[in-house]
Amino acid sequence: QVRLVESGGGLAQAGDSLTLSCAPSERYFGSTVMAWFRQAPGRDRDFVAAISWSGGRTYYTDSVKDRFTISGDYGRNTVYLHMNSLKPEDTADYYCAAGPYASQAPNEYDYWGQGTHLTVSS
């Protein structure tokens, strides 16, 4: 079973920049989209951004559109989330996911990571 492994979370201050990384535990084929979701305590898991390996199209939720950038390395099935101008409301567990097409619904994705936590202080 392929696992996705996230890294790069931690503590940040408002206004800081941080990059999250996600790589698979082994090389695999079939997922054409990789995405980031986040989940704050007591809240649902929300879509943040996605990238399609077919054409490189990217998708963002409105709250991060001007601050976060998703990028990836198709050859390594690795995806990054570059986060700028961090805000306290960005505090959450961030999860990487892979699936057949871009969707904001978590249940459309086949593979998930265990998550990496980010705390942004004011």
ZADO-1210 file (C-alpha; in nm, 4 decimals, padded with zeros to 6 digits):
<atoms>
<atom x="00.0000" y="00.0000" z="00.0000" code="GLN" pos="1"/>
<atom x="00.1449" y="00.3336" z="-00.1062" code="VAL" pos="2"/>
<atom x="00.1781" y="00.5886" z="00.1687" code="ARG" pos="3"/>
<atom x="00.2282" y="00.9594" z="00.1317" code="LEU" pos="4"/>
<atom x="00.4654" y="01.1243" z="00.3743" code="VAL" pos="5"/>
<atom x="00.4367" y="01.4924" z="00.4570" code="GLU" pos="6"/>
<atom x="00.7060" y="01.7081" z="00.6102" code="SER" pos="7"/>
<atom x="00.7766" y="02.0714" z="00.6813" code="GLY" pos="8"/>
<atom x="00.5206" y="02.1663" z="00.9409" code="GLY" pos="9"/>
<atom x="00.6025" y="02.3265" z="01.2723" code="GLY" pos="10"/>
<atom x="00.5782" y="02.6660" z="01.4366" code="LEU" pos="11"/>
<atom x="00.5610" y="02.9925" z="01.2477" code="ALA" pos="12"/>
<atom x="00.4702" y="03.3506" z="01.3163" code="GLN" pos="13"/>
<atom x="00.2163" y="03.5536" z="01.1288" code="ALA" pos="14"/>
<atom x="00.3699" y="03.6814" z="00.8082" code="GLY" pos="15"/>
<atom x="00.6229" y="03.4001" z="00.7832" code="ASP" pos="16"/>
<atom x="00.6760" y="03.1708" z="00.4873" code="SER" pos="17"/>
<atom x="00.6965" y="02.7935" z="00.5032" code="LEU" pos="18"/>
<atom x="00.7023" y="02.5057" z="00.2557" code="THR" pos="19"/>
<atom x="00.5406" y="02.1678" z="00.3066" code="LEU" pos="20"/>
<atom x="00.6566" y="01.8638" z="00.1129" code="SER" pos="21"/>
<atom x="00.4870" y="01.5364" z="00.0304" code="CYS" pos="22"/>
<atom x="00.6463" y="01.2301" z="-00.1220" code="ALA" pos="23"/>
<atom x="00.5247" y="00.8719" z="-00.1681" code="PRO" pos="24"/>
<atom x="00.6758" y="00.5827" z="00.0213" code="SER" pos="25"/>
<atom x="00.7368" y="00.4121" z="-00.3089" code="GLU" pos="26"/>
<atom x="00.7068" y="00.4904" z="-00.6780" code="ARG" pos="27"/>
<atom x="00.3583" y="00.4306" z="-00.8098" code="TYR" pos="28"/>
<atom x="00.1421" y="00.5154" z="-01.1075" code="PHE" pos="29"/>
<atom x="-00.2176" y="00.6073" z="-01.1562" code="GLY" pos="30"/>
<atom x="-00.2746" y="00.9246" z="-00.9613" code="SER" pos="31"/>
<atom x="-00.2994" y="01.2224" z="-01.1907" code="THR" pos="32"/>
<atom x="-00.3723" y="01.4781" z="-00.9220" code="VAL" pos="33"/>
<atom x="-00.2050" y="01.5561" z="-00.5919" code="MET" pos="34"/>
<atom x="-00.3610" y="01.7864" z="-00.3402" code="ALA" pos="35"/>
<atom x="-00.3293" y="01.9446" z="00.0011" code="TRP" pos="36"/>
<atom x="-00.6060" y="01.9535" z="00.2577" code="PHE" pos="37"/>
<atom x="-00.6055" y="02.0936" z="00.6084" code="ARG" pos="38"/>
<atom x="-00.8027" y="02.0280" z="00.9205" code="GLN" pos="39"/>
<atom x="-00.8249" y="02.2592" z="01.2171" code="ALA" pos="40"/>
<atom x="-00.9381" y="02.1240" z="01.5568" code="PRO" pos="41"/>
<atom x="-01.3088" y="02.0545" z="01.5599" code="GLY" pos="42"/>
<atom x="-01.3501" y="02.1274" z="01.1911" code="ARG" pos="43"/>
<atom x="-01.3865" y="01.9291" z="00.8706" code="ASP" pos="44"/>
<atom x="-01.0960" y="01.8479" z="00.6448" code="ARG" pos="45"/>
<atom x="-01.0911" y="02.1294" z="00.3902" code="ASP" pos="46"/>
<atom x="-00.9417" y="02.1506" z="00.0446" code="PHE" pos="47"/>
<atom x="-00.6430" y="02.3846" z="00.0118" code="VAL" pos="48"/>
<atom x="-00.4829" y="02.3294" z="-00.3292" code="ALA" pos="49"/>
<atom x="-00.4306" y="02.0703" z="-00.6010" code="ALA" pos="50"/>
<atom x="-00.2086" y="02.0168" z="-00.9003" code="ILE" pos="51"/>
<atom x="-00.2789" y="01.8029" z="-01.2043" code="SER" pos="52"/>
<atom x="00.0133" y="01.6201" z="-01.3571" code="TRP" pos="53"/>
<atom x="-00.1701" y="01.6418" z="-01.6869" code="SER" pos="54"/>
<atom x="-00.0878" y="01.9925" z="-01.8007" code="GLY" pos="55"/>
<atom x="00.0223" y="02.1231" z="-01.4640" code="GLY" pos="56"/>
<atom x="-00.3061" y="02.2997" z="-01.3899" code="ARG" pos="57"/>
<atom x="-00.3419" y="02.4190" z="-01.0315" code="THR" pos="58"/>
<atom x="-00.6450" y="02.4770" z="-00.8126" code="TYR" pos="59"/>
<atom x="-00.6801" y="02.6761" z="-00.4893" code="TYR" pos="60"/>
<atom x="-00.9364" y="02.7543" z="-00.2301" code="THR" pos="61"/>
<atom x="-01.0110" y="03.1252" z="-00.2184" code="ASP" pos="62"/>
<atom x="-00.8611" y="03.1869" z="00.1253" code="SER" pos="63"/>
<atom x="-00.5105" y="03.0896" z="00.0122" code="VAL" pos="64"/>
<atom x="-00.5166" y="03.1804" z="-00.3558" code="LYS" pos="65"/>
<atom x="-00.2886" y="03.4838" z="-00.3291" code="ASP" pos="66"/>
<atom x="-00.0619" y="03.3414" z="-00.0595" code="ARG" pos="67"/>
<atom x="-00.0011" y="02.9718" z="-00.1270" code="PHE" pos="68"/>
<atom x="00.1516" y="02.8033" z="-00.4314" code="THR" pos="69"/>
<atom x="00.1380" y="02.4338" z="-00.5085" code="ILE" pos="70"/>
<atom x="00.4099" y="02.2801" z="-00.7200" code="SER" pos="71"/>
<atom x="00.5342" y="01.9341" z="-00.7896" code="GLY" pos="72"/>
<atom x="00.7844" y="01.6979" z="-00.9418" code="ASP" pos="73"/>
<atom x="00.5981" y="01.4451" z="-01.1535" code="TYR" pos="74"/>
<atom x="00.8965" y="01.2146" z="-01.1858" code="GLY" pos="75"/>
<atom x="00.9082" y="01.1749" z="-00.8101" code="ARG" pos="76"/>
<atom x="00.5333" y="01.2066" z="-00.7421" code="ASN" pos="77"/>
<atom x="00.6370" y="01.4790" z="-00.4999" code="THR" pos="78"/>
<atom x="00.4291" y="01.7846" z="-00.4282" code="VAL" pos="79"/>
<atom x="00.5058" y="02.1025" z="-00.2368" code="TYR" pos="80"/>
<atom x="00.2932" y="02.3707" z="-00.0785" code="LEU" pos="81"/>
<atom x="00.4720" y="02.7039" z="-00.0583" code="HIS" pos="82"/>
<atom x="00.2966" y="02.9189" z="00.1974" code="MET" pos="83"/>
<atom x="00.3551" y="03.2940" z="00.2280" code="ASN" pos="84"/>
<atom x="00.2072" y="03.5580" z="00.4551" code="SER" pos="85"/>
<atom x="00.0932" y="03.2974" z="00.7037" code="LEU" pos="86"/>
<atom x="-00.1967" y="03.3838" z="00.9304" code="LYS" pos="87"/>
<atom x="-00.3076" y="03.2353" z="01.2631" code="PRO" pos="88"/>
<atom x="-00.6132" y="03.0954" z="01.0852" code="GLU" pos="89"/>
<atom x="-00.3778" y="02.8797" z="00.8760" code="ASP" pos="90"/>
<atom x="-00.3108" y="02.6762" z="01.1884" code="THR" pos="91"/>
<atom x="-00.4147" y="02.3185" z="01.1134" code="ALA" pos="92"/>
<atom x="-00.3011" y="01.9676" z="01.0342" code="ASP" pos="93"/>
<atom x="-00.2037" y="01.9616" z="00.6673" code="TYR" pos="94"/>
<atom x="-00.2617" y="01.6450" z="00.4669" code="TYR" pos="95"/>
<atom x="-00.1338" y="01.5410" z="00.1287" code="CYS" pos="96"/>
<atom x="-00.3596" y="01.3351" z="-00.0987" code="ALA" pos="97"/>
<atom x="-00.3440" y="01.1721" z="-00.4404" code="ALA" pos="98"/>
<atom x="-00.6276" y="01.0801" z="-00.6702" code="GLY" pos="99"/>
<atom x="-00.7524" y="01.0411" z="-01.0254" code="PRO" pos="100"/>
<atom x="-00.8876" y="01.3937" z="-01.0721" code="TYR" pos="101"/>
<atom x="-00.9019" y="01.7297" z="-00.9004" code="ALA" pos="102"/>
<atom x="-01.1752" y="01.7599" z="-00.6450" code="SER" pos="103"/>
<atom x="-01.2429" y="01.9525" z="-00.3267" code="GLN" pos="104"/>
<atom x="-01.4037" y="01.6450" z="-00.1743" code="ALA" pos="105"/>
<atom x="-01.1689" y="01.4383" z="00.0422" code="PRO" pos="106"/>
<atom x="-01.3427" y="01.1126" z="-00.0424" code="ASN" pos="107"/>
<atom x="-01.2413" y="01.1452" z="-00.4084" code="GLU" pos="108"/>
<atom x="-00.8780" y="01.0826" z="-00.3198" code="TYR" pos="109"/>
<atom x="-00.7234" y="00.7361" z="-00.3004" code="ASP" pos="110"/>
<atom x="-00.4070" y="00.7944" z="-00.0998" code="TYR" pos="111"/>
<atom x="-00.3395" y="01.0067" z="00.2049" code="TRP" pos="112"/>
<atom x="-00.0565" y="01.1020" z="00.4297" code="GLY" pos="113"/>
<atom x="-00.0608" y="01.1080" z="00.8082" code="GLN" pos="114"/>
<atom x="-00.0477" y="01.4853" z="00.8166" code="GLY" pos="115"/>
<atom x="00.1924" y="01.7489" z="00.9394" code="THR" pos="116"/>
<atom x="00.0921" y="02.0110" z="01.1915" code="HIS" pos="117"/>
<atom x="00.1379" y="02.3834" z="01.1446" code="LEU" pos="118"/>
<atom x="00.0856" y="02.6392" z="01.4181" code="THR" pos="119"/>
<atom x="00.0926" y="03.0059" z="01.3254" code="VAL" pos="120"/>
<atom x="00.1151" y="03.2480" z="01.6151" code="SER" pos="121"/>
<atom x="00.0089" y="03.6107" z="01.5993" code="SER" pos="122"/>
</atoms>
